[in-house]
Amino acid sequence: MKILHTADWHLGKRLDRFSRLEEQVLVMNEIVQIADEQNVDLVLIAGDLFDNFNPGVEAVELLYKTLKRLSLNGKRPVIAISGNHDSPSLINAPDPLARECGIILIGHPKTEITPFGTEYFNITNSKEGFIELKIDGIDFPVRILHAPFANEIRLKEYFGENKEEEINKVLSQKWEDLADQFCDDSGVNLLTAHLYMNKRGAEILEEPEGEKPIKIGNADLIFSDSIPEQIQYTALGHLHGFQNIGTKEKPVIYSSSPLCYSFSEAGQTKYVSIIDAEPGKSVRYEKKALKNGRILVRKTFTSVDDTVQWLGENPNTFIELTLESETFLTADERRLIYQSHNGIVHLIPKIKNKEFTEEQTHEINLNQNIELLFKDYFKSKNGGQEANEELMNLFNEILNA
């Protein structure tokens, strides 16, 4: 069978003042197209469907339409779990209608899905944190251990008060019990989770910039050796870059977000994972690059002319722009830069440091007139840089107002 794994859609997310909805519509279309072209039998979405607990109407509509298209109107099962940006209740809300379309929505970590069937597949077994599917045309069952994100309150409810000590032990034990009970070599065995997971002893993976952190120190870090031996592929959500923290034989994959959502992701290629799986054998997976969405770029320039030229040559980008110069940008220069491009998210003026010691900051004469005092204060706060004429005119205008 073939499986598509995706995660971290963050529908409704903005980049500062910029909406990303148009890009999200395009990339959702692309994911649906890949699922159809690859003729996948099952879709796993590993959390963070929305960017916040109260998404806008357009984001909700985009989610429902995309899930319905991915399900081929009920022919292909789609399983989506909640992430740390999602409201579990909101994810669960359309479940009765979603089931009619072959979509299984799992908001809470203790969810037990009531078995049901469609014309094309049946849930043949279910337990808290586990479902087993029988899909028409596939002569073996698919077993899925599922672990939506659990916040601090739900973790304590789920794992007890000693969460920091218990989370790995309890998760490992729960998954092992489910795998021992249901996951033999006669079916395909999968795990999907929205967790901060890493390989034991490996370098700590950084959470995305702007992401609501799951990891507080290392207390909430789950180690990949908690995954039962029977699991052939683990579909993770939360980290936004594609990576395998498992092995080639038993991949543990963060499939990446579909778009670059912060400048810490600048230059990343985004993917979905396509998995070929059969009982009792190692899976094969391929990462399929996503092509839609504006590129995020961090650039530094030392002249306004070079900045404007580059901006004109790279229109389909969002930019964090740093401009190093000897003096502060004038209003006209700033206006020219913004008129040259419609995707400047941040413009960061950086004055080249001149020698200015701490001792000098203590030599300010507090008895001098206010204009000279302001100039000295400005120098003390800006590495010795003199206030330019435009700034002084503005200061005097305020002073005389």
ZIJOMO-V553734 format. One record per residue. SS is DSSP state (A for helix, B for strand, O for the rest). PSI is psi in whole degrees, -180 to 180 (NA if undefined). D_FIRST is the distance of its C-alpha to the first C-alpha in Angstrom with 2 decimals. Layout:
SS	PSI	D_FIRST
SS	PSI	D_FIRST
This chain:
O	161	0.00
B	139	3.80
B	140	6.72
B	129	10.36
B	125	13.13
B	167	16.70
O	171	20.00
O	51	23.78
O	-37	24.29
O	47	27.91
B	135	28.59
O	-3	32.36
O	144	33.12
B	159	36.22
B	97	37.54
O	-118	41.13
O	-2	42.57
B	128	39.76
B	146	37.11
O	11	33.59
A	-42	32.47
A	-43	32.59
A	-40	30.40
A	-38	27.96
A	-45	27.74
A	-43	26.96
A	-30	24.30
A	-42	22.58
A	-40	22.61
A	-41	21.12
A	-42	18.15
A	-43	17.55
A	-42	17.95
A	-44	15.42
A	-41	12.75
A	-45	13.84
A	-37	14.28
O	-8	10.88
O	49	9.48
O	152	7.36
O	-17	6.21
B	142	8.23
B	131	11.33
B	128	13.37
B	113	17.05
B	50	19.03
O	169	22.52
O	56	25.60
O	-42	24.72
B	169	28.48
O	-17	31.18
O	172	33.59
O	-23	34.23
O	71	35.94
O	155	34.04
O	166	35.73
A	-41	35.06
A	-39	33.47
A	-42	30.91
A	-44	30.05
A	-42	29.78
A	-41	27.50
A	-52	25.11
A	-41	24.99
A	-40	24.65
A	-45	21.82
A	-42	19.83
A	-41	20.55
A	-40	19.46
A	-32	16.15
O	-5	15.59
A	44	16.49
A	38	19.23
A	-10	17.20
O	-31	14.27
O	120	11.81
B	137	12.50
B	127	14.19
B	120	15.57
B	131	18.63
B	162	21.11
O	153	24.69
O	-172	26.16
O	-15	29.78
O	-10	30.72
O	148	29.52
O	116	31.54
A	-37	29.48
A	-38	31.47
A	-39	30.76
A	-40	27.00
A	-25	27.28
A	-47	29.78
O	13	27.72
A	-45	25.34
A	-39	26.77
A	-38	26.32
A	-38	22.98
A	-34	21.49
A	-25	22.57
O	10	20.23
O	21	17.23
B	127	18.16
B	115	18.72
B	129	21.46
B	106	22.59
O	-38	25.99
O	147	27.55
O	-23	26.59
O	14	27.82
O	134	25.83
O	116	24.80
O	126	22.74
O	125	24.30
O	138	21.77
O	170	21.29
B	155	19.31
O	-175	18.80
O	-21	18.53
O	-18	14.73
B	164	13.80
B	144	15.97
B	111	16.81
B	-15	17.71
B	147	19.26
B	142	20.87
B	166	23.31
O	117	24.93
O	13	22.38
B	141	19.40
B	154	17.13
B	132	14.70
B	146	12.53
B	114	11.73
B	134	9.84
O	136	11.21
O	-7	9.54
O	123	7.11
O	25	9.67
O	157	9.42
O	159	10.41
B	122	9.43
B	134	12.71
B	117	14.08
B	132	17.55
B	137	19.18
B	85	22.43
O	165	23.97
O	140	27.08
O	124	30.20
O	-177	33.63
A	-44	36.71
A	-45	37.69
A	-32	34.29
A	-44	33.91
A	-37	37.25
A	-38	36.34
A	-42	33.07
A	-9	34.33
O	176	38.09
O	-29	40.93
O	53	40.24
A	-46	37.13
A	-39	37.80
A	-29	38.09
A	-22	35.53
A	-46	32.48
A	-43	30.75
A	-45	31.96
A	-44	31.05
A	-47	27.57
A	-45	26.91
A	-43	28.35
A	-48	26.54
A	-40	23.09
A	-42	24.06
A	-44	25.30
A	-43	22.15
A	-42	19.95
A	-33	22.48
A	-36	22.53
A	-20	18.91
O	81	16.57
O	-175	16.79
O	5	14.71
O	-2	13.48
O	175	10.70
B	132	8.79
B	120	11.82
B	158	12.41
B	133	15.75
B	135	16.82
B	150	20.56
B	93	23.34
O	159	25.66
O	104	27.82
B	146	26.24
B	163	27.37
O	136	27.52
O	130	30.67
O	-7	33.54
O	166	31.92
O	140	33.69
O	129	33.49
O	137	31.15
O	137	33.03
O	152	32.05
O	148	32.19
O	132	35.68
O	-7	36.32
O	139	33.46
O	120	34.62
O	139	34.58
O	-41	32.72
O	118	34.29
O	104	37.97
O	-130	39.13
O	15	36.59
O	-35	36.84
O	16	33.46
O	123	31.58
B	134	28.64
B	143	27.90
A	-17	24.46
A	0	25.70
A	-14	25.52
O	130	21.75
O	152	21.16
O	-31	20.26
O	-21	17.29
O	126	15.44
O	-27	12.89
B	135	12.86
B	122	15.60
B	107	15.62
B	156	19.35
B	159	21.77
O	-55	25.51
O	141	26.24
O	-2	26.09
O	140	25.45
O	129	22.15
B	149	22.33
B	113	20.69
O	7	23.00
O	-139	21.01
O	173	20.42
O	-38	18.36
O	-36	16.76
O	82	16.31
O	143	16.36
B	102	18.22
B	129	17.99
B	117	20.31
O	-12	18.64
O	159	22.15
O	159	23.87
O	-18	23.45
O	158	27.20
O	120	29.94
O	-9	31.75
O	163	34.65
A	-13	36.70
A	-16	35.43
A	5	32.18
O	132	34.22
O	-8	32.72
O	142	29.17
O	139	26.22
B	152	23.63
B	165	19.85
B	158	16.48
B	130	13.77
B	122	10.45
B	132	8.13
B	122	5.87
O	145	5.45
O	159	6.37
O	141	9.58
O	7	12.84
O	159	12.10
O	141	12.67
O	161	10.06
B	137	10.84
B	152	11.72
B	134	13.83
B	126	16.37
B	119	17.11
B	140	20.79
B	139	22.18
O	-15	25.38
O	161	27.11
O	149	29.82
O	144	33.22
B	139	33.67
B	132	35.52
B	137	38.38
B	121	41.08
B	146	44.14
B	132	47.69
B	163	50.65
O	-1	54.36
O	148	55.74
A	-40	55.34
A	-47	55.47
A	-38	52.54
A	-51	50.59
A	-40	51.27
A	-47	50.42
A	-41	47.01
A	-40	46.23
A	-29	47.07
A	-10	44.78
O	70	41.70
O	-33	41.48
O	55	37.77
B	158	37.90
B	137	38.72
B	135	41.36
B	109	42.96
B	123	46.19
B	128	48.79
B	111	52.14
B	131	54.53
B	171	58.16
O	-27	61.73
O	167	62.40
O	152	60.59
O	138	58.97
O	165	61.33
A	-39	60.38
A	-41	60.50
A	-42	58.14
A	-43	55.68
A	-44	55.92
A	-42	55.38
A	-48	52.21
A	-31	50.67
A	-17	51.70
O	-12	49.90
O	142	46.38
O	13	44.63
O	27	42.11
B	110	44.40
B	-45	43.17
B	135	45.68
B	114	48.85
B	103	50.26
B	135	53.79
B	116	54.62
B	129	58.22
O	130	58.81
O	134	60.44
O	160	64.13
O	125	66.09
O	108	67.04
O	162	67.81
A	-33	67.83
A	-39	71.60
A	-33	72.00
A	-21	70.28
O	-1	73.03
O	13	75.81
O	130	75.30
O	109	78.66
O	-6	78.29
O	-4	81.69
O	170	80.79
O	165	80.16
A	-33	76.85
A	-46	75.68
A	-36	76.20
A	-42	74.73
A	-41	71.54
A	-44	71.37
A	-42	71.71
A	-44	69.11
A	-43	66.68
A	-39	67.25
A	-28	66.68
A	-9	63.27
O	42	62.12
O	29	62.85
O	2	66.31
O	132	65.24
O	143	68.07
O	132	67.51
O	175	67.72
A	-40	70.16
A	-42	67.67
A	-41	66.75
A	-38	70.43
A	-41	71.28
A	-42	68.60
A	-44	69.96
A	-35	73.51
A	-43	72.40
A	-41	70.88
A	-36	73.92
O	1	76.31
O	NA	74.43
